[in-house]
Amino acid sequence: MDGPTHTHLGPLRHKITHNTNCQTHYSTSLGGIPLIHSLLHLFSDRTMTSPNFLLLLLVQTLMIGLRADLPGTWELLVANAGIATMHTAVTRFNTVVLLDRTNIGPTRKMLRPGHCRIDPQDPLLKRDCYAHSALFDPATGLIRPLMILTDTWCSSGQFLPDGTLLQTGGDRDGVKKIRKFIPCEKTSFCDWEELEEVELAQGRWYSTNQILPDGSVIIVGGRATASIEFFPSRHGGGAVNFPFLAEAEDTQMDNLYPYVHLLPNGHLFVFAKNRAVLYDYTNNKVLKQYPKLDGGPRNYPSAGSSAMLALRGDHSSATIVVCGGAQFGAFIERNTDTPAHGSCGRIEATELTAVWEMEDMPFGRIMGDMVLLPTGDVLIINGAEAGTQGFEMASQPCLYPLLYGPDEPVGLRFMTLNPGSVPRMYHSTANLLPDGRILIAGSNPHYFYKFEAEFPTELRIEAFSPEYLLAEKANIRPTILELPEKIHYGGGFDVVVTTELPVVGIIEVNIASAPFATHSFSQGQRLVKLAVSSAVPDAVGSYRISCTAPPDGRVAPPGYYMVFAVNTGVPSVAKWVKLL
């Protein structure tokens, strides 16, 4: 396993099973019968006069103690961010772009004096002086309002090779809009630019963006839009029909926000509802139909999630994981209590005879976010255990994150982690930060901001720290001392690190993209494990590692990446590098 070994918690990986409301059930077995269940059944007399009551309290205390020992820690970064975040992206300056809709009415963050959005068509505010986007600095907690004019509701995004955040589509006046945010140093000023001379060929609401090997971006699908297009435009401009998306559509439109992964063979793995294809976007040709994935629909509004596991070795093979989802019909029927699916499908997308390998999460989950950690493990966080995506369409928040260990055998891949306390429902996000923490933001399950509700609009921003950030692991956490600002495809380069304790194994050097996170899918998310040499002592307490950059843009498209040195499952703070 590439990530933390969790030796002291190993038994919890396969002995934590599911209970309602995402509550952990610790099933230490006794003669094939879960011990806790047996004791609770035996101690069903809960009166204070029963001697069994004290034993019941003991059992419950043990369960609470086990919960306290679960890996991971939580911290509150900001008590009131001012806006509820629907979309997030981490920039190369270690700031975070927060983005909501513009037609949401008043937020809790004002724009700069003298800057207001004038929109006669807005249903709530014709003159809107509230911020609907902001720039957040996790190091200081400072939040600076940004001004965006057109509606970004359920839009899409992706970073370009120069570090610019491309943002496309939305609703109403934003449906064909293309926007750019050019990040800047924290001491400088930068804001959104809405392009006037170019727009999308077709309106795109609930589409997906993916950067390509040549640095352009493909924009896939959208509501009632079974087509793709490119930025910058190609093929003479305009949209290109992609019939697969129409074929995957059902009566509740489970083909929205398709899962799009760039494979190392240069083609796209595109997943919608319960189907996937290998797509040659250059020639607009479907090269392969993968087997259908059992377990119901997985895309919006049925709210599963997907990630491509870390590319490693010779980088020629790619594995896709799709987890969770709602039962078909929950969205149409507006049924908030329909149990979510807990199944995951895993497929070697580059194999000729690829088939889905099935496994179950400890919990059913919708609206979970899948975050690639620097180690190659996957964090599954946020979401609910019942209902579907949509305003006020879910219940039973799932507070327990999961760690997915790709190298473990089936049945042992999931570890339940320390639960949070803030429900993160519809319109919540999760992003990897350069320091290895996971930024958790958003949750607005209501059409407008609503704070007096069972699941109120959420303005708090939190960070979750995986077990690799425990204080007792600090002495093996590497620090990157030297790293070139730019690396070139197939080229060699050195990374110099230092650690408190001597290095006893191979230090990995892994590069991670900064995706655009929205609606339970991180668009453009990617982790590549580089070929490295053994760490050679370079000076007192420091080590030099020879690395080889990815071979081409199919393995890692051009742009900025976080570079992590990983020592025995513990990652450094990342430094940014530009891959050319």
C-alpha positions in Angstrom: 0.0 0.0 0.0 1.4 3.4 -1.0 -0.1 5.4 1.8 0.0 5.2 5.6 0.2 1.6 6.9 -2.2 2.2 9.8 -0.7 -0.8 11.6 -2.2 0.1 15.0 -5.6 0.5 13.4 -5.5 -2.3 10.8 -8.3 -4.4 12.3 -10.7 -1.5 11.9 -10.2 -1.6 8.2 -12.4 -4.7 7.7 -14.3 -4.9 11.0 -16.3 -1.6 10.7 -19.7 -2.2 9.2 -22.7 -0.1 8.4 -25.4 1.2 10.7 -28.0 3.9 10.1 -27.1 7.6 9.9 -23.6 6.7 9.0 -22.9 5.6 12.6 -20.0 3.2 12.9 -20.7 -0.3 14.2 -17.6 -2.1 15.5 -18.2 -5.8 14.9 -15.6 -7.7 16.9 -16.8 -11.2 16.1 -17.7 -13.8 18.7 -18.6 -17.2 17.2 -19.5 -15.5 13.9 -22.0 -13.2 15.7 -21.0 -9.5 16.1 -20.2 -9.0 19.8 -21.7 -5.6 20.1 -25.0 -6.7 18.6 -25.1 -9.8 20.8 -24.4 -7.7 24.0 -27.0 -5.1 23.1 -29.6 -7.8 22.4 -28.6 -9.5 25.7 -28.8 -6.2 27.6 -32.2 -5.2 26.1 -33.4 -4.5 29.7 -32.3 -0.9 30.0 -33.8 0.0 33.3 -31.6 1.5 36.0 -32.5 -1.4 38.3 -31.1 -4.0 35.9 -27.5 -5.2 36.5 -27.2 -5.5 32.8 -27.6 -1.7 32.5 -24.0 -1.1 33.8 -22.7 -3.6 31.3 -24.6 -1.8 28.6 -23.0 1.5 29.6 -19.6 -0.3 29.5 -20.3 -1.5 25.9 -21.4 2.0 24.8 -18.3 3.5 26.5 -16.1 1.1 24.6 -17.8 2.1 21.3 -17.2 5.8 22.0 -13.6 5.0 22.8 -13.2 3.2 19.5 -14.7 6.2 17.7 -12.2 8.5 19.4 -9.4 6.4 18.1 -10.4 6.6 14.5 -7.7 8.3 12.3 -7.8 11.9 11.2 -8.5 15.2 12.8 -10.7 18.2 12.0 -10.2 21.9 12.4 -12.4 24.9 11.8 -10.6 27.3 9.4 -13.3 30.0 9.0 -16.5 30.3 11.0 -18.2 32.5 8.3 -16.9 32.5 4.8 -19.7 34.8 3.7 -20.7 32.6 0.8 -21.8 28.9 0.5 -19.3 27.3 -1.8 -20.7 25.3 -4.8 -17.3 25.2 -6.7 -13.7 25.3 -5.4 -10.3 25.2 -6.9 -6.8 25.6 -5.4 -4.4 28.0 -7.2 -0.7 27.7 -7.6 -0.4 30.6 -5.1 -1.9 28.4 -2.4 -5.2 30.4 -2.4 -8.6 28.8 -3.0 -11.3 30.1 -5.4 -14.7 29.9 -3.8 -17.7 30.2 -6.2 -21.5 30.0 -5.8 -24.4 31.0 -8.0 -25.1 34.7 -8.7 -28.9 34.4 -8.6 -28.9 33.2 -5.0 -30.0 36.5 -3.4 -28.1 38.2 -0.5 -25.0 36.4 0.7 -23.0 37.3 3.9 -20.2 38.9 2.0 -20.3 42.3 0.4 -18.4 43.3 -2.8 -15.9 46.1 -2.7 -17.5 49.6 -2.2 -18.8 50.9 -5.5 -18.9 47.5 -7.2 -22.4 46.0 -7.7 -23.9 43.7 -10.3 -26.8 45.2 -12.2 -29.1 42.6 -13.6 -32.7 43.5 -14.5 -33.5 39.8 -15.0 -32.4 38.7 -11.6 -35.4 37.3 -9.7 -34.3 38.7 -6.3 -31.8 41.5 -6.7 -31.7 43.8 -9.6 -28.8 45.7 -8.0 -26.7 43.1 -6.3 -23.8 44.3 -4.1 -23.1 40.9 -2.6 -20.2 38.7 -3.4 -20.9 35.3 -5.0 -17.2 34.4 -5.4 -14.2 34.9 -3.1 -10.5 34.2 -2.8 -9.6 32.3 0.4 -6.1 32.1 2.0 -6.0 29.0 4.2 -2.8 30.2 5.8 -4.3 33.4 7.2 -8.0 32.8 7.0 -8.5 36.0 5.0 -11.3 36.0 2.4 -11.4 38.6 -0.4 -14.6 39.1 -2.4 -14.5 38.6 -6.1 -16.9 40.0 -8.6 -18.6 37.7 -11.1 -21.4 38.9 -13.3 -23.1 36.0 -15.1 -24.8 33.0 -13.5 -22.4 30.2 -12.5 -25.0 27.8 -11.2 -23.9 24.2 -11.8 -21.1 25.3 -14.2 -17.7 23.6 -14.9 -14.0 24.5 -14.8 -10.4 23.5 -15.4 -7.0 25.0 -15.1 -5.1 25.9 -18.3 -1.4 25.3 -18.7 -0.5 28.9 -17.7 -2.4 28.5 -14.4 -5.5 30.4 -15.4 -8.7 28.9 -14.2 -11.2 28.5 -17.1 -14.8 28.5 -16.0 -17.6 27.6 -18.4 -21.4 27.6 -18.6 -24.0 27.8 -16.0 -27.7 28.9 -16.0 -29.6 31.8 -17.5 -27.2 34.5 -18.7 -24.2 32.2 -17.9 -25.2 29.2 -20.0 -22.9 30.1 -22.9 -20.4 32.1 -20.9 -16.6 31.6 -20.7 -14.8 33.2 -17.8 -11.2 33.3 -16.7 -9.5 33.8 -13.3 -5.8 34.5 -13.6 -4.4 33.8 -10.1 -1.9 36.3 -8.5 0.4 36.6 -5.5 -1.5 37.1 -2.3 -0.3 40.7 -2.1 -1.6 41.5 -5.6 -5.1 42.0 -6.9 -6.8 39.7 -9.4 -10.5 39.1 -10.2 -12.8 37.4 -12.7 -12.7 38.2 -16.3 -15.8 37.4 -18.4 -15.0 37.0 -22.0 -17.0 39.1 -24.4 -15.6 38.1 -27.8 -16.0 34.4 -27.5 -18.6 32.1 -26.0 -19.6 28.5 -25.9 -21.1 27.1 -29.1 -23.9 25.5 -27.1 -25.4 26.3 -23.7 -23.8 24.0 -21.1 -25.4 23.5 -17.7 -24.0 20.5 -15.6 -21.1 19.8 -18.0 -17.6 18.5 -17.3 -14.2 19.9 -18.3 -11.0 18.0 -18.8 -7.6 19.3 -19.9 -6.1 17.5 -22.8 -2.5 16.5 -23.7 -2.0 19.6 -25.9 -3.2 21.9 -23.2 -6.7 22.6 -24.6 -9.8 21.8 -22.7 -12.7 19.5 -23.8 -16.1 20.5 -22.5 -18.4 17.5 -22.3 -22.2 17.4 -22.2 -24.7 19.4 -20.1 -28.4 19.4 -19.7 -30.0 18.5 -23.0 -26.6 18.9 -24.7 -25.3 15.6 -26.1 -22.2 17.2 -27.6 -18.6 18.2 -26.9 -16.6 21.3 -27.7 -13.1 22.6 -27.1 -11.4 25.7 -25.7 -9.7 27.1 -27.7 -12.2 25.9 -30.3 -11.0 23.5 -33.0 -12.5 21.8 -36.0 -13.5 25.2 -37.3 -15.4 26.0 -34.1 -18.7 24.8 -32.9 -20.0 21.7 -31.0 -19.5 18.1 -32.1 -22.3 15.6 -31.5 -21.6 12.9 -28.9 -24.5 10.5 -29.2 -23.4 8.4 -26.2 -24.6 11.1 -23.8 -28.1 11.0 -25.3 -28.1 7.2 -25.2 -27.2 7.3 -21.5 -29.9 9.8 -20.6 -33.0 8.5 -18.7 -36.2 10.2 -17.4 -34.3 11.9 -14.6 -31.3 12.9 -16.7 -28.7 10.8 -15.0 -26.1 11.7 -17.7 -25.3 15.1 -16.2 -21.8 16.0 -15.0 -20.4 12.9 -16.8 -17.2 11.4 -15.3 -14.4 12.2 -17.7 -10.9 10.8 -17.2 -8.0 11.3 -19.6 -6.3 7.9 -20.0 -2.5 7.5 -20.6 -3.3 6.2 -24.1 -4.6 9.7 -25.0 -8.3 8.7 -25.2 -11.1 9.6 -22.7 -13.0 7.3 -20.4 -16.4 8.8 -20.2 -19.0 7.5 -17.8 -22.7 8.5 -17.7 -25.5 6.9 -15.6 -24.2 3.3 -15.5 -22.3 3.1 -18.8 -18.9 4.0 -20.0 -17.1 4.3 -23.3 -13.5 4.8 -24.5 -13.8 7.9 -26.6 -11.4 9.2 -29.3 -12.3 12.8 -29.1 -9.9 13.7 -32.0 -12.0 11.7 -34.5 -15.2 11.8 -32.5 -15.3 8.0 -32.4 -16.3 5.6 -29.6 -13.6 2.9 -29.6 -15.1 0.7 -27.0 -18.2 0.1 -24.9 -17.4 -1.0 -21.4 -19.7 -3.4 -19.5 -22.5 -1.7 -17.6 -21.9 -1.0 -14.0 -24.4 -2.6 -11.6 -26.0 -0.7 -8.8 -28.1 1.9 -10.4 -27.3 5.3 -11.8 -24.2 7.1 -10.6 -24.1 10.6 -12.1 -26.0 13.7 -11.3 -28.7 13.7 -9.9 -28.0 10.3 -8.5 -24.9 11.5 -6.9 -22.1 9.0 -7.0 -18.5 10.0 -7.5 -15.5 8.8 -9.5 -11.7 9.0 -9.5 -8.9 7.7 -11.6 -6.3 6.0 -9.3 -2.7 7.2 -9.3 -0.7 6.5 -12.5 2.4 4.6 -11.6 5.1 2.3 -13.0 5.4 2.9 -16.7 2.2 4.9 -16.6 0.5 2.8 -19.3 -2.4 1.5 -17.3 -5.3 3.3 -15.7 -7.8 2.2 -13.1 -11.1 4.0 -12.6 -13.3 3.8 -9.5 -17.0 4.8 -9.3 -18.6 4.7 -5.8 -22.0 5.3 -4.3 -25.2 6.7 -5.9 -28.9 7.1 -5.4 -31.6 4.6 -6.3 -33.3 5.3 -9.5 -36.6 7.2 -9.0 -35.5 9.0 -5.8 -35.0 12.2 -7.7 -38.3 12.0 -9.6 -40.3 11.1 -6.5 -38.4 13.6 -4.3 -37.9 10.9 -1.8 -35.4 12.0 0.8 -35.4 8.7 2.7 -34.5 6.3 -0.1 -31.3 4.5 1.0 -28.2 5.3 -1.0 -26.1 2.7 -2.7 -22.9 1.6 -1.0 -21.4 -0.3 -4.0 -18.2 0.6 -5.8 -17.1 -0.5 -9.2 -13.4 -0.6 -10.2 -12.2 -1.2 -13.7 -8.8 -1.4 -15.5 -9.8 1.0 -18.2 -6.8 0.3 -20.4 -7.2 -3.5 -20.6 -8.7 -5.0 -23.7 -11.2 -7.1 -21.7 -11.9 -4.7 -18.9 -14.6 -5.7 -16.5 -16.0 -4.2 -13.3 -14.8 -5.5 -10.0 -17.4 -4.8 -7.3 -17.0 -4.1 -3.6 -19.0 -2.4 -0.9 -18.3 0.7 1.2 -19.1 0.5 4.9 -21.9 3.0 4.2 -24.3 3.8 1.5 -23.4 7.3 0.3 -24.6 10.0 -2.1 -22.8 13.3 -2.8 -19.5 12.0 -1.5 -16.3 13.7 -2.8 -13.4 11.5 -3.8 -10.0 13.2 -3.2 -6.7 11.7 -4.4 -4.2 12.0 -1.5 -0.5 12.5 -2.1 0.1 8.9 -1.1 -2.1 7.4 -3.8 -4.9 6.6 -1.3 -8.4 8.0 -1.9 -10.4 10.0 0.6 -14.2 9.7 0.3 -15.8 12.5 2.3 -19.0 14.5 2.6 -22.5 13.4 1.5 -25.6 11.7 2.9 -26.9 8.2 3.3 -30.4 8.7 1.8 -32.1 10.6 -0.9 -30.5 12.2 -4.0 -29.0 15.4 -5.2 -31.2 18.5 -5.5 -32.6 21.1 -3.2 -33.9 19.6 0.0 -33.7 16.1 -1.5 -31.4 14.2 1.0 -31.3 13.2 4.6 -29.1 11.3 7.0 -25.8 13.1 6.6 -22.7 10.8 6.4 -20.2 12.4 8.7 -17.6 9.6 8.5 -14.9 9.9 5.9 -13.5 6.7 4.4 -9.9 6.0 3.3 -9.7 3.8 0.2 -6.5 1.8 -0.1 -6.1 0.8 -3.7 -3.4 -1.8 -3.1 -5.4 -3.7 -0.5 -7.5 -6.8 -1.5 -11.2 -6.6 -2.1 -13.0 -6.5 1.3 -10.1 -4.7 3.0 -9.8 -1.5 1.1 -12.0 0.8 3.2 -11.1 2.3 6.5 -13.6 4.4 8.4 -12.1 7.7 9.7 -12.8 10.2 12.4 -16.2 11.8 11.8 -16.8 15.5 11.4 -19.6 17.4 13.1 -20.9 19.5 10.2 -23.3 17.9 7.7 -22.0 18.5 4.2 -24.9 17.9 1.9 -25.8 19.2 -1.6 -23.3 21.7 -3.0 -20.4 20.9 -0.8 -16.8 20.4 -2.0 -13.5 18.9 -1.0 -10.0 19.8 -2.3 -6.4 18.7 -1.5 -4.3 21.5 -0.1 -0.5 21.7 -0.7 0.1 21.0 3.0 -1.7 17.6 2.7 -4.9 18.7 4.4 -8.3 18.5 2.7 -10.3 21.7 2.5 -14.0 21.1 3.1 -16.5 23.8 2.2 -20.1 24.5 1.2 -23.4 22.7 1.7 -26.5 24.6 0.6 -29.4 22.1 0.2 -31.8 25.0 -0.4 -32.7 27.1 -3.4 -31.6 30.3 -1.6 -29.6 30.8 1.6 -31.6 29.3 4.5 -30.2 29.2 8.1 -33.2 28.1 10.0 -33.5 24.5 8.8 -32.6 21.0 9.7 -29.6 21.2 7.3 -28.9 25.0 7.1 -26.9 26.8 4.5 -23.3 26.2 5.6 -20.7 29.0 5.7 -18.1 27.3 7.7 -14.8 26.1 6.1 -13.0 23.2 7.7 -9.9 21.2 7.1 -9.6 17.4 7.5 -6.1 16.1 8.3 -5.4 12.4 7.4 -3.5 10.3 9.8 -0.2 11.0 8.0 -0.3 14.5 9.6 -0.3 13.2 13.1 2.3 14.9 15.4 4.1 11.6 16.1 4.8 11.2 12.3 6.4 14.7 12.0 9.9 13.3 12.5 9.6 11.3 9.2 7.8 14.0 7.3 10.1 15.3 4.5 10.7 18.9 3.7 11.5 19.8 0.1 14.6 22.0 0.0 15.2 22.2 -3.7 13.0 21.7 -6.7 13.2 23.3 -10.2 10.4 25.7 -11.1 9.9 23.9 -14.4 10.3 20.3 -15.6 10.1 19.0 -19.1 8.4 15.8 -20.4 10.7 12.8 -20.1 13.5 14.9 -18.6 15.4 14.2 -15.4 15.5 16.5 -12.5 16.5 16.4 -8.8 14.6 16.9 -5.6 16.5 17.6 -2.4 14.6 16.8 0.8 15.4 16.7 4.5 13.9 14.7 7.3 14.4 14.7 11.1 15.0 10.9 11.2 17.3 9.1 8.7 15.6 7.9 5.5 15.4 4.1 5.5 13.4 3.4 2.2 12.5 4.9 -1.1 11.0 8.4 -1.0 8.3 8.8 -3.6 7.9 11.9 -5.6 4.3 12.3 -6.7 2.7 15.1 -8.7 -0.9 16.1 -8.2 -3.1 18.4 -10.3 -5.4 21.0 -8.8 -8.9 20.0 -10.0 -12.1 22.0 -10.2 -14.4 20.4 -7.5 -18.2 20.6 -7.8 -21.2 18.3 -7.4 -19.2 15.3 -6.1 -16.7 15.2 -8.9 -13.3 16.8 -9.2 -12.8 17.7 -12.8 -9.2 17.1 -14.0 -8.1 15.4 -10.8 -4.8 13.5 -11.4 -2.0 12.0 -9.4 1.2 10.7 -11.1 3.9 8.7 -9.3 7.3 9.5 -10.9 10.2 7.2 -11.4 12.7 7.9 -8.7 16.1 6.8 -7.5 17.0 5.9 -4.0 17.5 8.9 -1.7 21.2 9.7 -1.7 22.7 11.7 1.2 23.5 15.2 -0.1 24.5 17.1 3.0 24.0 16.8 6.7 20.4 15.7 7.1 19.5 16.2 3.4 18.9 13.7 0.6 19.0 14.1 -3.2 16.5 12.1 -5.3 16.8 11.8 -9.1 13.4 11.9 -10.8 12.0 11.5 -14.3 9.2 13.7 -15.4 6.1 12.2 -17.0 6.8 11.0 -20.6 4.1 13.2 -22.3 0.9 15.1 -22.0 -1.3 11.9 -22.1 0.1 10.9 -18.7 0.1 14.4 -17.3 -1.3 17.4 -19.3 0.9 20.5 -19.3 0.4 22.9 -16.4 1.1 23.5 -12.8 1.3 20.5 -10.3 1.8 20.1 -6.6 5.0 18.1 -6.0 4.9 15.9 -2.9 7.8 13.9 -1.5 6.3 10.9 0.4 8.4 9.2 3.0 7.0 5.9 4.4 3.4 7.1 3.7 4.0 10.7 5.0 3.9 13.5 2.5 5.8 16.8 2.5 4.3 20.1 2.1 4.0 20.4 -1.7 5.9 22.8 -3.9 4.5 23.9 -7.3 6.2 23.0 -10.5 5.3 23.8 -14.1 5.3 20.8 -16.4 6.1 21.7 -20.0 
